[in-house]
Amino acid sequence: MNAVQLDADILRNLGIIAEDETMLDKVAKYLRRVVKQMTDDPTLMSKEEFFARVDEAREDIKLGKGVKMKANESLDDFLKRVA
C-alpha cells in the first residue's frame, strides 16, 4: 500500500471513528503516544541524517579516531571499554 492509499484509508476510518466520541478520544490518545515516542527516540532519523552520520564515521576512521574490538573480546567488554 502506498502513501496515498494509506492516507485515504486513514481518512476513511477516521470518518467512521469521528461518529463515536469515546472511540475518537481513544484514537487521539494513541496518536499522541505514537508521536511522543517518535520525537523522544534519538535513533529515529531521516535517510539524510543517517547517511551524514555514516559519512562522518568514515571520516573519523580515516583520521584514526575509530575504535576496534580486540580479538576474543566480548561485546559487553568492548562496550564497557569504549563508553
HELIX and SHEET records of a PDB file:
HELIX    1   1 ALA A    3  ILE A   17  1                                  15    
HELIX    2   2 GLU A   21  ASP A   40  1                                  20    
HELIX    3   3 LYS A   47  LYS A   62  1                                  16    
HELIX    4   4 LEU A   75  VAL A   82  1                                   8    
END                                                                             
